[in-house]
Amino acid sequence: MSAAVSNIVGPVAAKAPGTFAQLVNACCYAIVGHFIRRGAVATLRELDDRTLRDIGLVRTQIEAAVHGLLITSVEERMS
C-alpha cells in the first residue's frame, strides 16, 4: 500500500485572526481614517467661499461633510 503526500499531510486551514489581531487591525484603520479625514478638511479649508458654494458647502459645514454627517436634499442642491 503506497501513500501519497496529500493523504499524509492534510490541507492547511487558514486560521482566522484572533481578537487581539482584530483589535490592532481596527485601530490601524481608525488611525489611517483619521489622517485621511484631516487631509480632506485641510484641503477643503484652502478653497475659497465661491468654490465651496459650487460644491454645495459653506465653510461651517466642512467638518460635518468630511465625517459624512451632512445630509442635504436634492432640491436644496439644485436651488
SULMO-V412329 format. One record per backbone hydrogen bond with DSSP energy under -0.5 kcal/mol. NH is the residue of the N-H (numbers start at 1). CO is the residue of the C=O. If there is no record, write none. Layout:
BEGIN
NH|CO ; NH|CO
END
This chain:
BEGIN
7|4 ; 8|4 ; 9|5 ; 10|8 ; 13|11 ; 22|18 ; 23|19 ; 24|20 ; 25|21 ; 26|22 ; 27|23 ; 28|24 ; 29|25 ; 30|26 ; 31|27 ; 32|28 ; 33|29 ; 34|30 ; 35|31 ; 36|32 ; 37|33 ; 38|34 ; 39|35 ; 40|36 ; 41|37 ; 42|38 ; 43|39 ; 44|40 ; 45|41 ; 46|42 ; 47|43 ; 47|44 ; 52|48 ; 53|49 ; 54|50 ; 55|51 ; 56|53 ; 57|52 ; 61|58 ; 62|59 ; 65|61 ; 66|62 ; 67|63 ; 68|65 ; 69|64 ; 70|64 ; 71|69 ; 72|70 ; 77|73 ; 78|74 ; 79|75
END
